[in-house]
Amino acid sequence: MFPSTRKLLTIITEAVIEEPLLRDIEALGAHGYTVTDARGKGHRGRRDATWGPNANIRVEILCNDESAMAIFNGVRERYYENYSMILFVSDVEVLRPEKF
């Protein structure tokens, strides 16, 4: 079995929008995702996961090109104006590409 290329979308954002964000990315074509707590420092200052309103999450989604563009555009249109968020896309090699 040879690896196949898929897109890895990574979204780092405010934990307060986790539930609606996950519903949206599924509706936009994600078959699955991984969510982890995140902390760090950026343009809007230092954020840690110790206080709910100040918590961040990291959402990772493996998908095909079409789903990646739909999720990228949908998330940008719905959330970028009002929430701290970064989203980046990478090409990755995966086994069992039919899962993504």
HELIX and SHEET records of a PDB file:
HELIX    1   1 ALA A   15  ILE A   17  5                                   3    
HELIX    2   2 GLU A   18  ALA A   27  1                                  10    
HELIX    3   3 GLY A   52  ASN A   54  5                                   3    
HELIX    4   4 ASP A   65  TYR A   79  1                                  15    
HELIX    5   5 PRO A   97  LYS A   99  5                                   3    
SHEET    1   A 4 THR A  34  ALA A  38  0                                        
SHEET    2   A 4 ASN A  56  CYS A  63 -1                                        
SHEET    3   A 4 SER A   4  GLU A  14 -1                                        
SHEET    4   A 4 MET A  85  VAL A  94 -1                                        
SHEET    1   B 2 GLY A  40  GLY A  42  0                                        
SHEET    2   B 2 GLY A  45  ARG A  47 -1                                        
END                                                                             
